Amino acid sequence: MSTVREDSEARLLVPSLMFIALVVAAVASLGAPLITSVATTFHVSLDSAQWTLTIALLSGAVATPVLGRLGAGPHRRATILATLAVVVAGSALTVLPLPFAWLLVGRAAQGVGLGLTALMMGVARDHLPAGRSAATIALISVVSIIGVGLGYPLAGLLTEFGGVRAAYGLGLFVTALAFLAAWRSMPVAPEGRSAHVNVAGALVLAGGLFLVLFLASETSLWSHHLAVAVVLAIVAVLLLCAWTASELRSKTPLVDVRAVRHPAVAGANIAMFVGGIGMYLLLTLITRYAQTPHSAGYGFGLTTFVAGLVLVPFSVLGFVAGKLTPRVRMRIDAPLLLAGSAVVVGGGFVLFAVARSNVAELFVAMGVLGFGVGSFTAAMPGVILAVTPKSETSSAMSFNYVVRSVGYSLGSAIGGLVLAAGTDTGHPFPNDGAYTTAALVGIAAMAITTLASLALARRSPETHPTEEPAGGTSRTTTP
C-alpha cells in the first residue's frame, strides 16, 4: 500500500512541478512581446516600456539565490507558497487600471517567481524515486526555457484582440492556478535541514547584480555615456568581489562559494554563462528580424502574434530534446552532451547567417536553436548535481540560474550593440549585414562554450545526477 501511495503522490507532484516552472517562466517573459503595446497604452517611451522586461529579470536574479537558500531549509513549502502569493499579487497589479509605475511594481513581483525553478528541482530530488528524479529535473530545466516560447504567441494574440491588460490577465489566471497546484501538492522538506539567509550578503549581491543587468539592458548608456557605464561596471565588479569574500568568511553563506569552485560546478557555470549569451542572442536576432518591416530592405513585417508563432518550433523541439536527453544521458556523460548541444546551437547561428530569405528558414533556425537549448539545459543539472549534496540542490541550481540570467541579459545587450553599430545615421533599422555580424559573434560564443564543455568532460569522471556525492549530506568543498 505504501508503494501505491508513493506512486500516486509522485504522479501528482511531477505535473505540479512542471506546471509551476512553466508558469513562472512564461509570466516573467510576458514583458518582451508587449513592449510596444505598453508604450502605446501607457504613453511612455519604448526605453521606459523596456523596463517591464528588465525589472522582471532583475528581481528574478536577485530573488533566486535568496529563495535557493530558503528552499534548502525546513520552510521550503512555506517559501514556495509565499513566493507564488507574491507573484499572484504582482499579476493583479499588472491587470488593474493603475499608472505605469504600478505596472513596473507588478512586473518586479512577477519576476520573483523565476527563483522557484531551482526549488522545484530540490523538491524533485528529495521526494521522487532516484530513477525518476533525474528525468524530472532535466524537464524542469527545459520547461523553464520553453515557457518563453509559449508565452510570446499567447501574449501577442491576446494583445491584438483585448489589449495589453488582457495579456497580463492571462498571467494572473495561470499564476493563481500555480498557487493552487503548489498548495495541493508541495510536500514539506525532509527533517534535519537548516537555512539561514545572510542578509548583508544578499544586499551586496543584489547591488552587484542590479548594476550588471542594468548595464546589459541599457545599451544606449555605453554608446552615449561611456565613462558613466565604465564607472558603474567597476562598481559592479567591486560589489561582486566583496560579496564573494563575504561568502567565503560567512558560516551561513547565501551560496556555498567553495562548492561553486569545484571544477565540475565552475566549468558548468562558465559554459552556462557563455552559452547563455549565444542562445539568447540568436533568440532575439530571429524575433527582431521577423518583425522588421519590408521597407528596411529585408525582414517580414510580422505582427506580434505571428512573430510569436516563430517561437513555436523553439518550444516544441526544446521539449522533445528535454525528453530525449535523460535517455541519451545513460550512454553519454553530461559534459559531452553540453558540448554537443552547443554545436547544435552554433548550427542554428550558421543557418540564420546564410539562409533567412523567407519565414520558413527562420522557423528551421528557431527549431534548431530550441533543440540545442533544450538539450543543453536538460544536461546542465546532471553536471552540477552529480557533485552536490541533496540538501544543497536548490542553492547550487539557483546560482546556475543567476549565471544564466546574466548571460541571457548580456546576449540581448550584445545583439543590440552589434545591430546599433550597423545602423546608418538617420535610418531606423540596421543594415542586413549587421545581422550576419551578430550571428558570427554568436558562433564564436558557442565555439567557446563547446571548448569549455569538452574541457569539463576531460576533467570530470562519469557521474550520475541522482546519486548522492561522496560525503553524504556534507557540503562539497575544494581544498
N, C-alpha and C positions, 0 to 999 in steps of 0.2 A: 504493500500500500504506500509506503514511504517513497518508493521509486516512482510510482504513478503520480503522486502528488508533486514531486520534484519536477517530473517531466511536464506536468500541466503548468506549473509556475514558470518554467523556462519558456514554454510556448507563449505565455502571456508577456513575459519580461522582454524577450527579444524584439517583438514588434514595437513595444513601447520605447525601447532604447533607440531603435531605428527612427521611429516617428519623431521623437524629441530632437535627435540630432539633425534630421531633415528640416524640421520646422525652424529651429534657431538659425540654421544656415540660410534658409530661403528668406526668412523675415529680415535678417541683417542685410541681405543683398538687395532688398527692395529699393534702396536709395538709388542704385545705378541706373535702372531704366526709367526712373521717374524724375530725373534731374531737370529736364526741360519743362515738364509739366508743373513741377513745383515752382520753378522760376516764374512761369506764367500765372499760376494760380495765386501765389503769394506776392507777386510783383516785386521780386528780388532778382539780383543778377545771377548769371549762371555760376559764377565763382561762389556766391553765397549758397546757392542751391546744392552745389557740390558737397557742402558740409553735411547734408543729410546722409551721405555715404561715409564721408571721412569720420564723422563723430561716432558712428556705429563701430567702425574699425578701431578707433582709438579706445573707446570704452571696453570693447571686447579684448583688446590686447592688454589693457591694464587689469581687467577683472579676471582674466584667465589664470594667471599664476596664483592669485588670491583664492579663487574658487578651487583650484587644484590642491592647495594646501588644506583648505577647509574640508574638501572632499576626501582627504586622506585620513580624517579623524572620525570620531564616533557620531558626528552630527551630519553625515553626508546626506541622508534623506531630507532633513530639515533644510540643508543648504540648497539642494536641488529644488525643493518646493518654493523656498523663499526667492530664489533666483527667477524661477518661472513666474512667480507673482509679480516681480518687478517688470519682467518682460510684458506681461499682460497689461499692467498699468501703463507702461510706456506705449503699448499698442493703442490703448484707449486715447491717449493724448494725441496720437497721430490722426485719429478719426474725428475727434471733437473740433468744432469750428473755433479754433483758438489762433492767436497770432503765430507768426513764423518761429519765434523764439521757443514757444512751447512744442512745436514740431521737432525742433532740434533736441529738446529735453527728452521727448518721447523716443526719438531715434537712438539717443545715447542709452536709454534704458533697454531698448531692444537689443542693442549691441552687447550688453552684459551677458545675454544668453549664449554668446559664442563660447564662453568659458565652460559651458556644460558638456561639450563634446568629450573632453578628457574624463569628466566624471562618469559619463556613460560607459567609457572603456573600463574604468575602475570597477563599476558595478558588474559588468560582464565578466571580468576576470575573477571577481570574488564569488559570484553566485551562479555561474554556469559551469557545467562539466568541462574538464580540461580540453577535450577534443572539440567542443563547440565554441568555447570562448575565443579561440584564435580567429576562427572564421567570422564570428560576430564582431570582434574588434576591428578586423580588416574592413568589414562592410560599414561599420560606424564611421570609420575614417573616410571611406569613399562617399557615403551619403552626405557627409558634411561638405563635400565638394559639389556633388551633382545637384544639391539643393539650389545652388546658384542658377543652374540651367533650367530648373523647374520654375523658379520664381520670376525670371525675366519675362517669358512669354505670357504668363498669367497676369503679371502686373501690367504689361502693355495692353493686353486685351481689356482688362477692367478699366484702365485709364481711358481708353478710346470710347468706351460705352458709358462709363459712370463717373469719370473724373478721377483725380488723384486720391480723393477720400475713399472711393470705392476700392482702389487697390490696397490702401492701408487697412481698410475694413477686412479684407481677406486675412491680413496679418493678425488682426485682433481675433478673428474666428479660430484660426489654426493654433494660435498660442494658447487660447482658452482650452482647446481640446488637448493640447500637450500638457497643460497643468493637470487636467482631469486624469490623463493617462498616467502621469507620474504619481498622482495621489493614490491611484488604484494599484500600481504595480511596483513602485520603488521599495526595495527591502532596506532594512537598517544595515549599517556597516557591521562587520564582524567585531566581536568584543576584543578589548585589549588595544584599540587604536587610540592615538592621541594626535592632536593637531593644534599648534599654537601659531598664530599669524604674527610675524614681525612687522608691526605697523610702520615703524620708521623705514624699514627696508622697502615696504610696499609703496610708500610715498616717494622715495627716491627713484624706484623703478618706474613708477607712474610718470614722474617728471621726465626721465630719460626717454621712455617710450613715446610720450606725447611729442617731444621735440623731434624724434626720429620720424614718426609718422606725419607730423605736421610738415616737416621739410620735404618729405616724399610726396605729399599731396599738393603742396603749394609750389608748383614748378615755376610759376611766374616770379617767385622770390629769387630764384637762382639767376634768372635772366635779367632782372631789373634791379635787384638789391643784393648783389653777390657778397659784399662784405658782411652784411647782416646775416645772410644764410651761413656763411663760414663760421661766424662767431657762435651762432646757435648750434651748429654742428659740433663745434669744440665743446660747448657746454653739455651737449647730449652725451658725448664720449666721456667727459669727466664724471657726469652723474652715473653712467652705467659702470664705470670703473669703480667709483665709490660704492655703488651697490654691490658689486662683486666682492670687494674687500670686506664689506659689512657682512655679507652672507657667509664668507669663509670663517669669520670670527664668531658668528651667532650660533648658539646652541639650538635654536629653533628657526632655521633658515626658511625663507619663503620657497626657495628652490635649492635642492641639495647640489650646490655647485661642484662639489667634489665628485659626485656621481656623474654630473654632466661632463666632467673631464675624462671619464672612461673613454678609451679610444673608439669603441663602437658607438657610444652615445654622441660623442663630439663629432665623429665622422658623419653620423646620420643627420645631425643638426646642420652641419656645413652643407651637406648635399641638399637638405630641405631648403636652406636659405637661398643658395644659388639656383636650385631647380625652381623654387617658388618664383623667383624673378622672371625666369624664362616662361614658365607656364602662364602666369597672369599677363605677361607681356603679349603673348600670342592671342589670348582670350580678348584682350582689349583691342588689339590691332584688327582682328576679324570683325568684331561688332562695330567698331568705328568705321571701317572700310565699307561695310554693308549699308550703313546709314548715310554715307556721303552722297550728295545729290549728283546726278549726271552732269550738271553744269561744271563740275570740277574737272571733267575730262576723264573720270573713272568713277567707280562706285556704282551703287544701285538705287540709292534714294529710298531704302526700305523704311516703312513705318516702325515705330517702337515694337508693336506686336509682331510683325513679320520678321524684324531683326532678331527678336527674342526666339523665334522658331529656329533660327540658325543654331541656337544653343541646344536644341533637342538632341542632335546626334552626340553632342558632348556628354549630356546626361545619360543617354541610353547606353552608349559604348563604355562610358565610365563605370556604370553599374555592372555591365557584363564583365569588364575586366576585374572589378572587385569580387565578383562571384568566382571567377576562374583562378584568381591569384592564390587563395589558400590551397587549392589542389596542386597548382604548379609549385607552390612553396614546399610541398612534400618531396620534391625532386631537386629543386634549385634553392640555394641559400638566398636569404633575403637581400643581402648587398648586391648580388648578381642580378636579382630582379630589379633593384633600383637602377642599376646601370642599363639594363635592357629597356626599362621604361623611359629613361632619359633619352635613349636613342630614338624611341618611338616619337616622343615629343619633338625631338630635333627633326624627325622626318616630317612632322606637321609644319614646322617652320619652312622646310625646304619646299613643300607643296605650295604654301602660301607665297613664297618668294617667286616661284616660277610659273604658277598657274592660279590666277584669280580673275580670269576674264568673264566668268559667269557665276551665278549664285550656287550652282551645283558644286563647283570646285571649292567654294567656301564651306559648303556642307561637308565635303570629304575631309578638308583640312581640320574642321572642327571635330569631326568624328575621330580622326587620328589623335588629335590632342586629347579628347576625352578618354580614349583607350589608354593612352600613355599616362595621363594624370591619375586615372582610376587605379591602374596597376601600381604606380609609384606610391600613392597614398595608402593603398592596401598593404604594400610590403613594408612601409616605414615602421609601423608599430612593432613588427616582428624583430627588427634590428634593435630597437630601444628596449622593449620589454623582455628580451632574452637575457639581459643583464640587469634587470630592475626587479627588486622585490615587489610582491603583490601590494604591500602597504604603500608603496611609492608610485603606483601606476598613474594615478591622477596627476600627481605633481610632475612626474617625468614627461608625460604626454602634454601637459599644459605648457611646459617650457617649449616643447617642439612646436606647439601651435602658435606661441608668440613669435618664434623664429619664422614660421610660415607666414604669419600676418605681416611681419616686417618685409619679408621677401616679396610678397604679393604687392604691397604698397610701393616698394622700390621698383618692381616691374612695371607697374602702372605709371610711375613717375618717369622712368627711363623712356618708356614709349612716348609719353607726352613731350619730353625734351627733344627726342630724335625727330619727331614729327614737327615740333615747333621750329627746329633748326632747318627743316626742309620746306618751310612755308615762306614764300616770297612776300616782300613788303607790299601791303595793300591787298593781299589775297587772303580770303577767309579759310582756305583749305590747303594742306600741304601738297607738295608735288607727289605724284605716284611713286617716284623713285625713293622718297623718304620711307615708304612702307617696306621697300626692299632692304634699305639700310637697317631699319629696325629689325627685320627678320634675320639679317646677318648677325646682329647683336644677340638675338635670341639663340641662334645656332651656336654661337660662342659660349653662351651661358650653359646650354645643355651639354656641350662638349666638356666643360669644366665639371659639371655635375656627374657625367659619365666617368670621368677620370677619378673623381673623389670617391664614387661608389666602388669602382674597381680596386682602388687602394684599400678601401674598407673591407672588401671581400678577401684581399690577401692577408689582412691582419686579423680577421675575425674567424674563429673556428665555427663549424656548423652548429647552429643553436636552434632551439625550438621555443617559440614565444610563450607557450603555455606552461613551460616548466619553470619552477622556482629556481633562480640562480643560486649558485653555491653560496652558502652563508645563511640560508633560510630567509628570515624576515629582516635580517640586518641590512643596513644600507650598503650599497655598493660604493666602494671608495677606491681611489687611485693613490698609491703611495706617493 
